[in-house]
Amino acid sequence: MWSLLAGNLAELSANSLADASLSSSSQDSPSPIELVRAAVANEIAAANDTSIKHMFRSRKQTPQGSQTKLYVETRDAIAGMTIAYDDKPLTPEQQQGEEGHLAGLVGNPEQLRRKHAQEQDAAARTLRIVKALPDAFLYDFDGEESGTADLGKDGARMVRLKFRPNPAYEAPSHVEDVLAGMQGVVLIDAAARRLARIDGTLFKEVSFGWGILGHLDKGGHFLIEQRDVGDGSWNVSRMTLSFNGRILLFKSIAVKSDEVFSDFRRVPAETTFAQGVELLKLEQAKLAGNQKPDAPAATEPK
């Protein structure tokens, strides 16, 4: 998710694209860095493909409780609707509030444009991090494992690589500064050349630049997993964050969450935000009828 999930996509180098096209027939034993470059190139290419959009569900667990939401990717912005708190359906008043918020976005094109711009900015920052992966770290083989239904592709061969900061790397902006203090493991689908997992830990305090001044404390951890969602595309299936730090030198921050994404279904690429909202309402009504927000959607009666 991973997300989804570096900078201007048009700046992707020809070398990275060439790496992405490597196959086992042309190179039997690609090096760790070649695997990483190929996977990163494919992630960026996938992020640049606006023809693939999904409806999906998320359940986010924090120390305060859980929140279950439905999302639809549309051509205008991502439409989201909360359907449960702590695995309990919303009250009529809460549901009315969710629908009122979405109606407000549908009826306010300028606000919808601002929402879309914020999503684009966040995606661009994330992609800057992804694009930096081949140069920001040094990689070593750490074994293999098999993909599962929730990770990568079921039964696929996964190559595990350890990573640590590359002392020769110079971050091009503050966005990438966080990478200087991170080490961990990355899992790559050997055939698809896709990132199935990135598991990183901060071994020292690091500054970060997300449009604000701040730092993250030593010991912070993040885990991002992706999987083949069954239609030839990949999506973020899990995102776990655990960070403490400070913003603007005086405001403490503490982030601890575990979010699982599931039930991916394709929607037309030209789905509008208003159409996405209607899809959310239909799905919410279907789930409310079952009174099981986290159960698979029931089959439509014939």
N, C-alpha and C positions, 0 to 999 in steps of 0.2 A: 500499500500500500502502500509499494510499496510503494495505496498506495500506495501506492503507490505508490517520483518517486518519483545538464548540468549546464545551467547557463543557456546561452543561445544555441538551440539545436542545430542551426545551420552551420555552426562553427565546428561540428564534429569532423575530425580529421579524416582524410582519405585512408591513412594507415589504419585507424581504428575500424573503419568499415571493412577494409580488406581482411583484418584479423577476424571479423565476425563471420566471414564467409569460409573460414578454414573448416575442413571436414576431416574425419578420421582417415579418409582415403588419401588426402594430400599431406597429412602430418599425423603419424601414429601416436606420438607422445608429445603433445604440446607442453611447453614449459608453463609454470604457474602464471607468469606475467602474461603470456599469450592467452591463457584461459580467461584471465581477468579482463584483458582488453576486449576480447571477443564478447564476453558476457556484458560488459558495460556498453559496448556499441549496440548490442541488441536491446538492452534496457532503454537506451535513449531513442532508438528507432521506434520501439513500441510506444513510448511516451509521446512521440511525434505523430502517431497514427490516430487521427481523430475520427476514423470510421468505426472504431470499436467502442461501444458504450454498454454499460451493464446496469441492471438493477440488482441490489444486494442488501444483505442484512449485517448489522454489527451489534456485538454485545461488548460493552466496555465496563470493566470492573476497576473500581478505585477504592481507597479506604473508606469513602463515604457511601459506597454501595454500587449497584450496577445500573446501566442504562442501555436499553435495546432500541435500535433505530433502523429504519428502512431508508435506503438511499437510491436515487436514480441519477445517473450521469446524463445530462442533456447538453444541447448545443449552446445553451445560454449560461448555465451554471449547474452546480450539483444541488439537487433538491433532497432535503432530508426531513424525516418525520420520526419523532420519538413515539414508540408504541408501548414501552413498559419501563417501569422503575422497579429495581429489585425483583424482576421477573413477575411483576404484577401489572395487569393492564391499566392504562390511564383511566382516571375518573372522567366523566362527561365534561367537567369543567377544564381539565387538563387537555383533553382531546380538542375541545373548542379553541383553546389557546394555540395549539399546534396548527390547526387549520387556519386560524386567523392570521398567524405569522406568515404562513405560506401565501395566503390570499393577498397580504400586504405586499409581498415581493412581486407577485404576478401583476398587481395593479400599479407598481412603481418601477418603470423601466430604468430610471436612473439608479435606484438602489440596487436593482438586479445587476446593472453594469458594474457597480462598485464591488458587489459580491464576487462577480466573475473575475474582476481585476485582482482582488485579494487572493483568490484561488490560484490564479496564474502566477502571481508573485511567489506564493508559497511553493508551488510546483517548480518554479525556476530555481529557487534556493536549494530545494532538495536535489534537483538534477545537477546543480553545481557540485554538490557533495559526491554524487554518483560518478560524475565525469572525472573527479579528482582521484578516484580509487586506484587506478593503475600507477599513478605517479607518487601519490602520497604515502604508499606503504611498500614494504618488502614482503614477499610471499614465499612460503615453504610448504611442500606437500605434507599433509597430516593424515593421510589415509583415505578411505572411501566408505560410503554407506549407500543404502538404497532409498529411493524416494517412496513416499507414501501418498495416500489419498489427500492428506492435508499438507504435504510438503513436496514441492516440485511436481514430479509426475510419478504416479504409482509404479514401483518396480524399476524406475530409471536408475542408471549408475550416477552417483553423485561424488564429485571430487571435493575433498575437504582441504582447505588451505589455511594455515596460520598466517596472520599478518601483524606487522609491527611498523612503527613510523619509519619512513625513509629520511635519514638525516640530511640528505641532499635536497629534499623537497622544500620549495618556497611557496607558501600559499599566495595565490594571486589576489585574494581579498580576505576580509575578516570572516566571511562566510565559512571558508575552509580552515580557519585557525583551529577549530575543535579537533581536527584530525591529528594534530601534533601530539596529543596526549592519549591517543586511543590505540588499543591492541585487541586482538581477538581472533575469530575464526569466520571464514566465509565458505559457503557450500555452493558449488556450481554444478548444474546439470551438464554432464559431459557431452551429451548428444545435442541438446537444444541450445547449449551455450547461454543459459539463463541463470541469474542469481536466485538460488532457492532460499538461502539464509545468510544474514549478516548478524553476527553476535559480537558486540563490541563492549569493552569496558575502559573507562578512563583510569589510567594509572597515575595521573597527576592532575592538578587543577589546570583548567584551560579557559581562555577567554573565548567569547563567541560574538559574531557579528550578524545579527538578524534584524538590523535596522535600529538596534539599541545596544548600549554598553553593558557588559556583564561578564560573569564567569560561571563555570560549572565546577563543582567540587570533585576531588578525587573519589573514585569508587562508583561513579555514575555508570549506568548500564543500559544498553538498548538491544533489543532483539527484533529483527524484521524477517518474516518468512513469506515466501511467495509459493504459488502453486499453479499448475495448469488447470484452468477452471472448466475444461471439457469442450471448449469450442475453438481450440487452437491458440487461445490467448492466455496470458498469465496475469494474475492479480495478487495483491497483498492479502494473505490469509491470516496473519497474526502480527501484532505490533505491541511489544512490551517496553515500557519506558520507566526508568527509575533514576531520577536526577535531583540533586540539591544544588543550590547556587545563589547568586545574587544578581539583581538587575539594577543598573544605574547606581551601583556601589552601596546602596542602602536598603533596597527592598529584597527580602529573601524570597526565593522560589523553591517549591518542592513539587515535583511531578512524580507520581507513581500510578501507573495504569497498565492494564493488560486487556487488549482489544482483539477480538476474534471476528473475522469477516467470513460470511458464508452465503450459500444460496444464490450464487451468481447466475443471472439470466440476461441474455442479450436483449437490448432494445434498439430500435432503429436509430441510426446515427443522427438523423435530423429531428429527433424528438425535442420539442420545445419545453421550456420550463413549465408552462401551464399544463402541457400534456403529461409531463413527469409528475406533477402534483396529483393529477387524476389517477395515474397509475398507483401512486402511494396510497391514495384514499381507497382504491379498490382492494389493494393488498391488505391494508389495515382492517377493512371491513371483513375480509375473508378470515384473517387471523383472529379477529375479535369473536367471530362466530364459533371458532374452535376453542376460544379462551385459553390458548396456549401460544403466547407470543414467540417462544423459542422453539416451537415444533415446526417441522417442514410444512410448507403450505399444502392445504388440502387440494385434491383434484377437483376441477370445476365439474359440477353435475352436468350430465348430458341431457 
